Amino acid sequence: AIAVSNDSSRIISGGVNGAVRFWSMGTRKMEASLKEHKAAVTSIVVRSDDKECVSSSDDGSCIAWDMVHFRRTQAMFASTMFKCCIYHPDESQILTC
């Protein structure tokens, strides 16, 4: 899975090993690697203010990440495989499927 921040300053990637990585477009270096998913990352979506993103995984987890301090802010677990996540248009909720 891959996403780009709205200001195009970062790329966020998710791999088959469950890691979510943050890459700086300016320096072309990895800023952080966060591994909390236990299976492949299936989707990543960035909030409009570029301060948070959400990743979903085949392991049934959906995790919100702080893109300023590079840490988990929220996690949701279910007995399913999340293939996609997206913010509701007003960004008050995260929708998964």
C-alpha distances in whole Angstrom, upper triangle without the diagonal:
4,7,11,14,16,19,17,17,14,11,8,6,5,7,9,12,10,10,9,10,12,14,17,17,21,21,18,18,16,17,16,14,14,14,15,13,15,12,9,6,6,5,6,10,12,16,18,20,17,19,16,13,11,9,9,10,12,14,16,15,13,14,15,15,18,17,20,21,18,19,18,20,19,18,19,19,20,21,18,15,12,10,10,11,13,16,19,21,23,21,23,21,17,17,15,15
4,7,10,13,15,13,14,11,7,6,4,6,9,12,14,13,12,9,9,10,11,14,14,17,18,15,16,14,15,15,14,14,15,17,15,18,16,12,9,9,7,6,8,10,14,16,18,15,16,15,11,11,10,12,13,15,18,18,17,15,15,15,14,17,15,18,20,17,18,18,20,20,19,20,21,22,24,21,18,15,13,12,12,13,16,19,20,22,20,22,21,18,18,17,17
4,7,9,12,10,11,9,6,5,6,9,12,15,17,15,14,11,10,10,11,12,12,16,17,15,16,14,15,15,15,15,17,18,17,20,18,15,12,11,8,6,6,7,11,12,14,11,14,12,9,10,10,12,15,18,20,20,18,15,15,14,13,15,13,16,18,16,17,17,19,19,19,20,22,23,25,23,20,17,15,12,12,12,13,17,17,19,17,20,19,16,17,16,18
4,6,8,6,8,6,5,6,9,12,15,19,20,18,16,13,12,10,10,10,10,13,15,13,15,14,14,15,16,17,19,20,20,23,22,19,15,15,12,9,8,7,10,11,12,9,12,12,10,12,13,16,18,21,23,23,21,18,17,16,14,15,12,15,17,16,18,18,20,21,21,23,25,27,29,26,23,20,18,16,15,14,15,18,18,19,17,21,20,18,19,19,21
4,5,5,6,5,6,8,11,14,18,21,22,20,18,14,13,10,10,10,10,13,15,14,15,14,14,15,16,17,20,21,21,24,23,21,17,17,14,11,9,6,8,8,9,6,9,10,9,12,14,17,20,23,25,24,22,19,17,15,13,13,10,12,15,14,17,17,18,19,21,22,25,27,30,28,25,22,20,17,16,14,14,17,17,18,15,19,19,17,19,20,22
4,5,8,9,10,11,15,17,21,24,26,23,21,18,17,14,14,13,12,14,17,17,18,18,17,18,20,21,23,24,24,27,27,24,20,20,16,13,10,7,8,6,8,6,10,11,11,14,16,19,22,26,27,27,24,21,19,17,15,15,12,14,18,17,19,20,20,21,23,24,27,29,32,29,27,23,22,19,17,14,14,16,15,16,14,18,19,18,19,21,23
4,6,8,10,13,16,19,23,26,27,25,23,19,17,14,13,12,10,12,15,15,17,17,16,18,20,22,24,26,26,30,29,26,23,23,19,16,14,11,11,9,9,7,11,13,13,17,19,22,25,28,30,30,27,24,22,19,17,16,13,14,18,17,20,21,22,23,25,27,30,32,35,33,30,27,25,22,20,18,17,20,18,19,17,21,22,21,23,24,27
4,6,8,11,14,17,20,24,25,23,21,17,15,12,11,9,7,10,13,12,14,15,15,17,19,20,23,25,25,28,27,24,21,21,18,15,13,11,13,12,12,10,13,14,14,17,18,21,24,27,29,29,26,23,22,19,18,17,13,15,18,17,20,22,22,24,26,27,30,32,34,32,29,26,24,22,20,18,19,21,20,21,20,23,24,22,24,24,26
4,7,10,14,17,20,24,24,23,20,16,14,10,9,6,5,7,10,10,12,12,12,14,17,19,22,24,24,28,27,24,21,22,19,16,15,12,14,13,12,9,12,14,14,17,18,22,24,28,29,29,27,24,21,19,17,15,12,13,16,15,18,20,21,24,25,27,30,32,35,33,30,27,26,23,22,20,20,23,22,23,21,24,25,23,25,26,28
4,6,10,13,16,20,21,19,16,13,10,7,5,5,5,8,10,9,10,10,9,11,13,15,18,20,21,24,23,21,18,19,16,13,12,10,13,13,13,9,11,12,11,14,15,19,21,24,25,26,23,21,18,16,14,13,10,11,14,13,16,18,19,21,22,25,27,29,31,30,27,24,23,20,19,18,19,22,22,23,20,23,23,21,23,23,25
4,6,10,13,17,18,16,14,10,8,6,5,7,7,11,12,10,10,9,10,11,12,14,16,19,18,21,20,18,15,15,13,10,11,10,13,14,15,11,13,13,11,13,13,16,18,21,23,23,21,19,17,16,14,14,11,14,16,13,16,17,19,21,21,23,25,27,29,27,24,21,20,18,17,17,18,21,22,23,20,23,23,20,22,21,23
4,7,10,14,15,13,10,7,6,5,6,9,10,14,14,12,12,10,10,10,10,11,13,15,15,18,17,14,11,12,10,8,9,9,12,14,15,11,12,11,9,10,10,13,14,18,19,20,17,15,13,13,11,12,10,13,14,11,14,14,16,17,18,20,21,23,25,24,21,18,17,15,14,15,16,20,21,22,19,22,21,18,19,19,20
4,7,10,11,10,8,6,5,7,8,11,13,16,16,13,13,10,12,11,9,11,12,14,13,15,14,11,9,10,9,8,10,11,15,17,18,15,16,14,11,11,10,12,12,15,17,18,16,15,14,14,13,15,13,16,17,13,15,15,18,18,18,20,21,22,24,22,19,16,15,14,14,16,18,21,23,24,21,24,22,19,20,18,19
4,7,8,7,6,5,6,9,11,15,16,20,19,17,16,13,14,12,10,10,9,11,10,12,10,8,5,7,8,7,11,13,16,19,20,17,17,15,12,11,8,9,9,12,13,15,13,12,12,13,12,15,14,18,18,14,15,14,17,17,16,17,18,19,21,19,15,14,13,13,13,15,18,21,23,25,22,24,21,18,18,17,17
4,5,6,6,7,8,12,13,17,19,22,21,18,17,14,16,14,11,11,10,12,10,11,9,6,6,8,10,11,14,17,20,23,24,21,21,19,15,14,11,11,10,11,13,15,14,14,14,16,15,18,18,21,21,17,17,17,20,20,18,19,19,20,21,19,15,14,13,14,16,18,21,24,26,28,25,27,25,21,21,19,19
4,5,8,10,12,15,17,21,22,26,25,22,20,17,19,17,13,13,11,12,10,9,6,4,6,8,11,13,17,19,23,26,27,24,24,21,18,16,13,12,9,9,11,14,14,15,16,18,18,21,21,24,24,20,20,19,22,21,19,19,18,19,19,17,14,14,13,15,17,20,23,26,28,30,27,29,26,22,22,19,19
4,6,9,11,15,17,21,23,26,25,22,20,17,18,15,11,11,8,10,8,7,6,6,8,11,13,15,18,20,24,27,28,24,24,21,18,17,13,13,10,11,11,14,14,15,15,18,17,20,20,23,22,18,18,17,20,20,18,19,18,19,19,18,15,15,15,17,18,21,24,28,30,31,28,29,27,23,23,21,21
4,7,10,13,16,20,22,25,24,22,19,16,17,14,10,9,6,7,5,5,5,5,5,9,11,12,16,18,20,24,25,21,21,18,15,13,10,10,7,9,9,12,10,11,11,14,14,17,17,20,19,16,15,14,17,16,14,15,14,16,17,16,13,13,13,15,15,18,21,24,27,28,25,26,23,20,20,17,18
4,6,10,13,16,19,22,21,18,16,12,13,10,6,6,4,7,7,9,9,8,7,11,12,12,15,16,19,22,23,19,19,16,14,13,10,11,10,12,12,15,13,13,11,13,12,15,14,17,16,13,12,12,16,16,15,16,17,19,20,19,16,15,16,16,16,19,21,24,27,28,24,25,23,20,21,19,20
4,7,10,14,16,19,18,16,14,11,11,8,6,5,6,8,8,11,11,10,8,11,10,9,12,13,16,19,19,15,15,13,10,10,8,10,11,14,14,15,13,12,10,11,9,12,11,14,14,10,11,11,14,14,14,16,17,19,21,20,17,15,15,15,15,16,18,22,24,25,21,23,21,18,19,18,19
4,6,10,13,15,15,12,10,7,8,6,4,6,9,11,12,15,15,13,11,13,13,11,13,13,16,19,19,15,15,13,11,12,11,14,14,17,18,19,17,15,13,13,11,12,10,13,13,10,11,13,16,17,17,19,21,23,25,24,21,19,18,18,17,18,20,24,25,26,23,25,23,20,22,21,22
4,7,10,12,12,10,9,6,5,5,6,9,12,14,15,18,18,16,14,16,14,11,13,12,14,16,16,12,12,12,11,12,12,15,17,20,21,22,19,17,15,14,11,11,8,11,11,8,11,13,16,18,18,21,23,25,27,26,23,21,20,19,18,18,19,23,24,25,21,24,23,21,22,22,24
4,6,9,8,7,6,4,5,7,9,12,15,18,18,21,21,19,16,18,16,14,15,14,16,18,17,13,14,14,13,16,15,19,20,23,24,25,22,20,18,17,14,14,11,13,14,12,15,17,19,21,22,25,26,29,31,29,26,24,23,21,21,21,22,25,26,27,24,26,26,23,25,25,26
4,5,6,5,6,6,6,10,12,15,18,21,22,25,25,22,20,21,19,16,17,15,17,18,17,13,14,15,15,18,18,22,23,26,27,28,26,23,21,19,16,15,12,12,14,13,16,19,21,23,25,27,29,32,34,32,29,27,26,24,23,23,23,26,26,27,24,27,27,25,27,27,29
4,6,5,8,9,10,13,15,18,21,24,24,27,26,24,21,22,20,17,17,16,18,18,17,14,16,17,17,20,20,23,25,28,29,30,28,25,23,22,19,18,14,15,17,16,20,22,24,26,27,29,31,34,36,34,31,28,27,25,24,23,24,27,27,28,25,28,28,26,28,28,30
4,6,8,11,11,15,17,20,24,26,27,30,30,27,25,26,24,21,21,18,20,20,19,16,17,19,19,22,23,26,28,31,33,33,31,28,26,24,21,20,16,16,18,18,21,24,26,28,30,32,34,37,39,37,34,32,30,28,27,26,27,30,29,30,27,31,31,29,31,31,33
4,5,9,9,13,16,19,22,25,27,29,29,27,25,26,24,22,22,20,22,22,21,18,19,20,21,23,24,27,28,31,32,33,31,29,26,25,21,20,16,16,18,17,21,24,26,28,30,33,34,37,39,38,35,32,31,29,28,28,28,32,32,32,30,32,33,31,33,33,35
4,7,9,12,14,18,20,24,24,27,26,24,22,23,22,20,20,19,22,22,21,18,19,20,20,22,22,25,26,28,30,31,29,27,25,24,21,20,17,17,19,17,21,23,25,28,29,31,33,35,37,35,32,30,28,27,26,26,27,31,31,32,29,32,32,30,31,31,32
4,6,9,11,15,18,21,22,25,24,22,21,23,21,19,20,19,22,23,22,18,19,19,19,21,21,24,24,27,28,30,27,26,23,22,19,18,15,16,16,15,18,21,23,26,27,29,31,33,35,34,31,29,28,27,26,26,27,31,31,32,29,32,31,29,31,30,32
4,6,8,11,14,17,19,21,21,19,18,20,19,17,18,17,20,22,21,17,17,17,16,18,18,20,21,24,25,26,24,22,20,19,16,16,13,14,14,12,15,17,20,22,23,26,27,30,32,30,28,26,25,24,23,24,25,29,29,30,27,29,29,26,28,27,29
4,7,10,14,17,18,21,22,20,18,21,19,17,18,16,18,20,18,15,14,15,15,17,17,20,21,24,25,26,23,21,18,17,14,13,10,10,10,9,12,15,18,20,21,25,26,29,31,30,28,26,25,24,23,23,24,27,28,28,25,27,27,25,27,27,29
4,6,10,13,15,18,19,18,16,19,18,15,17,16,18,20,19,15,14,14,14,15,15,18,19,22,22,23,20,19,15,15,11,11,10,11,10,7,9,12,15,18,18,21,23,26,28,27,25,23,23,22,21,22,23,26,28,28,24,26,25,23,25,25,27
4,7,10,12,14,15,14,13,16,16,14,16,16,19,22,21,17,16,15,14,14,13,16,16,19,18,20,17,17,14,14,11,12,11,13,12,8,10,12,15,17,17,20,21,24,25,25,22,21,21,21,20,21,23,26,28,28,25,26,25,22,24,23,25
4,6,9,12,13,13,12,15,15,13,16,16,18,21,20,17,16,14,12,12,11,13,13,16,16,17,14,14,11,11,9,11,11,13,11,8,7,8,12,13,13,16,17,20,22,22,20,18,19,19,18,20,21,24,26,27,23,24,23,20,22,21,23
4,6,8,10,11,10,14,15,14,17,18,20,23,23,20,19,16,14,13,11,12,11,14,13,15,12,13,11,12,11,14,14,17,15,11,10,10,14,14,13,15,15,18,20,19,17,17,18,18,18,20,22,25,28,28,24,25,23,20,22,20,21
4,6,9,11,10,14,14,14,17,18,20,23,23,21,19,16,14,12,10,11,10,12,10,12,9,10,8,11,11,14,15,18,16,12,10,9,12,11,10,12,12,15,16,17,15,15,17,17,16,19,20,24,26,27,23,23,21,18,20,18,20
4,6,7,7,10,12,12,16,17,20,23,24,21,20,17,14,12,9,8,7,8,7,9,7,8,8,12,12,15,17,20,18,15,13,11,14,13,10,11,10,13,14,13,12,11,13,14,14,17,19,23,26,26,23,23,21,17,18,16,17
4,7,9,12,14,16,19,21,23,27,28,25,24,21,18,15,12,11,8,8,6,9,9,11,12,15,16,19,20,23,22,18,16,15,17,16,13,13,11,13,13,13,12,12,14,16,17,20,23,26,29,30,26,26,24,20,20,18,18
4,7,9,12,14,18,20,23,27,28,25,24,21,18,15,12,10,6,6,5,9,9,11,13,16,17,20,21,24,23,20,18,17,19,18,15,15,13,13,13,12,10,11,12,14,16,19,22,25,28,29,26,27,24,20,20,17,16
4,6,9,12,15,18,21,25,26,23,23,20,17,14,10,9,6,6,7,10,10,12,13,16,16,20,20,24,23,19,19,17,20,18,16,16,15,15,15,13,10,10,10,12,14,17,20,23,26,28,25,26,23,19,19,16,15
4,6,8,12,14,17,21,22,19,20,16,13,11,7,6,4,7,9,10,9,9,10,13,13,17,17,21,20,17,16,15,17,16,14,14,14,15,16,14,10,9,9,10,11,14,17,20,23,24,21,23,20,16,16,13,14
4,7,11,14,17,20,22,20,20,17,13,11,7,6,5,7,10,10,10,10,12,14,15,19,19,22,23,19,19,17,19,17,15,15,14,15,16,13,9,7,5,6,9,12,15,18,21,23,20,22,19,15,14,11,11
4,7,10,13,16,19,16,17,14,10,8,6,5,7,10,12,12,11,9,11,12,13,16,16,20,21,18,18,16,17,16,15,15,15,16,17,15,11,8,7,5,6,9,12,15,17,20,17,19,16,13,12,10,11
4,7,10,13,15,13,14,11,7,6,4,7,9,13,15,14,12,10,10,10,10,13,12,16,18,15,15,14,15,14,14,14,16,17,20,17,14,11,10,8,7,8,10,14,16,18,15,17,15,12,12,11,13
4,7,10,12,10,11,9,6,5,7,9,12,16,17,16,14,11,11,10,10,12,12,15,17,15,16,14,15,14,15,15,17,19,21,19,17,13,12,9,7,6,7,11,12,14,11,14,13,10,11,11,13
4,6,8,6,8,6,4,7,9,12,15,19,20,19,17,13,12,10,9,10,9,12,15,13,15,14,14,14,16,17,20,22,24,22,20,17,16,13,10,8,8,12,12,13,10,13,13,11,13,14,17
4,6,5,7,5,6,8,11,14,18,21,23,21,18,14,13,10,10,10,10,12,15,14,15,14,13,14,16,17,20,22,25,24,22,18,18,15,12,9,7,10,10,10,7,11,11,10,13,15,18
4,6,8,8,9,12,15,18,21,25,26,25,22,18,17,14,14,13,12,14,17,17,18,18,17,18,20,21,24,26,29,27,25,22,21,18,15,12,9,11,10,10,8,12,13,13,15,18,21
4,5,7,10,13,16,20,23,27,28,26,23,19,17,14,13,11,10,11,14,15,17,17,16,17,20,22,25,27,31,29,28,24,24,20,17,14,12,14,13,12,10,13,15,15,18,20,23
4,6,7,11,14,18,21,24,25,24,21,18,16,12,11,9,7,9,12,12,14,15,14,16,18,21,24,26,29,28,26,22,22,19,16,14,13,15,15,15,12,15,16,15,18,20,23
4,7,11,14,17,21,24,25,24,20,17,14,10,8,6,5,6,9,10,11,12,11,14,16,19,22,25,28,27,26,22,23,20,17,15,13,16,16,15,12,14,15,15,18,20,23
4,7,10,14,17,21,21,20,16,13,10,7,6,5,5,8,10,9,10,10,9,11,13,15,19,21,25,24,22,19,19,16,13,12,11,14,15,14,11,13,13,12,15,16,20
4,7,10,14,17,18,17,14,11,8,6,5,7,7,10,12,10,11,10,10,11,12,14,17,19,22,21,19,15,16,13,10,10,9,13,14,15,11,13,12,10,13,14,17
4,7,10,14,15,13,10,7,5,4,6,9,10,14,14,12,12,10,10,9,9,11,13,15,18,17,15,12,12,10,7,8,8,12,14,15,11,13,11,8,10,10,13
4,7,11,11,11,8,6,5,7,8,11,12,16,16,13,13,10,12,11,10,10,12,14,16,15,12,9,10,8,7,9,11,15,17,18,15,16,14,10,11,10,12
4,7,8,8,6,4,6,9,11,15,16,19,20,17,15,13,14,12,10,9,10,11,13,11,8,6,7,6,6,9,12,15,18,20,16,17,14,11,10,8,9
4,5,6,6,6,9,12,14,17,18,22,22,18,17,14,16,14,11,11,10,11,12,9,7,5,7,8,9,13,16,19,22,23,20,21,18,14,14,10,11
4,5,7,9,12,16,17,21,22,26,25,22,20,18,20,17,14,13,11,10,10,8,4,6,7,10,12,16,19,21,24,26,23,24,20,17,16,12,11
4,6,9,11,15,17,21,22,25,25,21,19,16,18,16,12,11,8,8,8,7,6,8,10,12,14,17,20,22,26,27,24,24,21,17,17,13,13
4,7,10,14,16,20,22,25,24,21,19,16,17,14,10,8,6,5,6,5,5,6,9,11,12,15,18,20,23,24,21,21,18,14,14,10,10
4,6,10,13,16,18,21,21,18,15,12,13,10,7,6,4,6,9,8,8,7,10,11,11,14,16,18,22,22,19,19,16,13,13,10,11
4,7,10,14,16,19,19,16,14,11,11,8,6,5,7,9,12,11,10,7,10,9,8,10,12,15,18,19,15,15,12,9,10,8,10
4,6,10,12,15,15,12,10,7,8,6,4,6,9,12,15,14,13,11,13,12,10,12,12,16,18,19,15,15,13,10,12,11,14
4,7,9,12,12,10,9,6,6,5,6,9,12,15,18,18,17,14,15,13,11,11,11,14,17,16,12,13,11,9,12,12,16
4,6,9,9,7,6,5,6,7,9,12,15,18,21,21,19,16,18,16,13,14,13,17,19,18,14,15,14,13,15,16,19
4,6,6,5,5,6,6,9,12,15,18,21,25,24,23,20,21,19,16,16,15,18,19,18,15,16,16,15,18,19,22
4,6,5,7,9,10,13,15,18,21,24,27,26,24,21,22,19,17,16,16,19,20,19,16,18,18,17,19,20,23
4,6,8,11,11,15,17,21,24,27,30,29,28,25,25,23,21,20,19,22,22,21,18,19,20,19,23,24,27
4,6,9,10,14,16,20,23,26,29,29,28,25,26,24,22,21,20,24,25,23,20,21,21,21,24,24,28
4,7,9,12,14,18,20,24,26,26,24,22,23,21,19,20,19,23,24,23,20,21,21,19,22,22,25
4,6,9,11,15,17,21,24,24,23,21,22,21,19,19,19,22,24,23,19,20,19,18,21,21,24
4,6,7,11,14,17,20,21,20,18,19,18,16,17,17,20,22,21,18,18,17,15,18,18,21
4,7,11,14,17,21,21,21,18,20,19,16,16,15,18,20,19,15,15,14,13,17,17,21
4,7,10,14,17,18,18,16,18,17,14,15,14,16,19,18,15,14,12,11,14,14,18
4,7,10,14,14,14,13,16,15,13,14,15,17,20,20,16,15,13,11,13,13,15
4,7,11,11,12,11,14,13,12,14,14,16,20,20,17,15,12,10,11,10,13
4,7,8,10,10,13,14,13,16,17,19,23,23,20,19,15,13,13,11,13
4,5,8,9,12,14,13,16,18,19,23,24,21,20,16,14,13,11,11
4,7,9,13,15,16,19,21,22,26,27,24,23,20,17,16,13,12
4,6,9,12,13,17,19,21,24,26,23,23,19,16,14,11,9
4,6,9,11,15,18,20,23,25,22,23,19,15,14,10,8
4,6,7,11,14,16,19,21,19,19,16,12,10,7,6
4,7,11,14,16,19,22,19,20,17,13,11,8,6
4,7,11,13,15,18,16,17,14,10,8,6,5
4,7,10,13,15,12,13,10,7,6,4,7
4,6,9,11,9,11,9,6,5,7,9
4,6,8,5,7,6,5,6,9,12
4,6,5,6,5,6,6,10,13
4,5,8,9,10,10,14,16
4,6,8,10,12,15,18
4,6,7,10,13,17
4,7,10,13,17
4,6,10,13
4,7,10
4,7
4
